[in-house]
Amino acid sequence: MTKRKAVRLIMYGILSAYTLITVYPFLWAVFASIKPYNEIIGSGLKLLPSKPTLDNFRYIFTEDPLFINWVANSVIISVLGTVINVILNSMCGYALARLKFPGKKTLFLTIVVCIMIPAQILLIPNYLIVKQLGLLDTFSALIIPSAINFSYIFMMRQFFLSFPTEIEEAAQLDGLNKPKTFFKIVLPMARASVGTQAIFVFLGFWNDFMKPLLFITSPEKYTLTLGLQSFQSQHATQWNYIMAAAVVTISPIIVLYILLNKYFMKGMKIGGDK
């Protein structure tokens, strides 16, 4: 065996061990969600359940009065927030890439500077503004302050800069104005970038914990991440229910990634090429 092959085998061994260490807790949580409580506390680190059951999921959806509300709230906020973000971020990126208007360079530099500002710094100013607008304890408090994202405006601008101008010129010759050209021609052809953006924006809304904690006070309006904390407080030692609730929390993320994986990979390739 050559030295190069030996080094490669060692690296594969290290990476395989790291993968196992990383994936095992996730698999344990998934399998624990279909285990009875007694088996969880008595089986130690055993992975596969001896008596799989769906009673844990039945309990959280039928016995807990608010869990379905939390799921529905997260879906509504994440879907609306993602749609609004994708449209506004793409429109802003297209305007910065194609349109000519006074202050364009200043606006772009402002966006670049804003990307560097940590989001945590804006929590208190956002809270004060939302309070003045009377939006506390509403879904609007979570959606409106996050209606645009400077990072994705920048990403979409970079994509549209490389978009062939000949296609837009052909559309204009066919009688389409700028808005129609954007929505009917340009945006559908930007599926890879839009899909990548949609995945990350959805994840941001779905996994957000700090903003719901800051803006939402009514338990029936909690998002799933905030509700999961409340659920864990109520079922402090009932790990079968907690694991089932956690699996419900991560399931949409996995499904979304599977559905949009091809756009995600193309979007990453575009970013890498640039």
Secondary structure, DSSP 8 states (H G I E B T S, - for coil): --HHHHHHHHHHHHHHHHHHHHHHHHHHHHHHTTS-HHHHHHSTT--S-SS--SHHHHHHHHTSSSHHHHHHHHHHHHHHHHHHHHHHHHHHHHHHHH---TTHHHHHHHHHHHHTS-GGGGHHHHHHHHHHTT-TTSTHHHHGGGS--HHHHHHHHHHHHTS-HHHHHHHHHTT--HHHHIIIIIHHHTHHHHHHHHHHHHHHHHH--HHHHHH---GGG--HHHHHHHHHHHTTT-HHHHHHHHHHHHHHHHHHHHHTHHHHHHHHHHHHH-
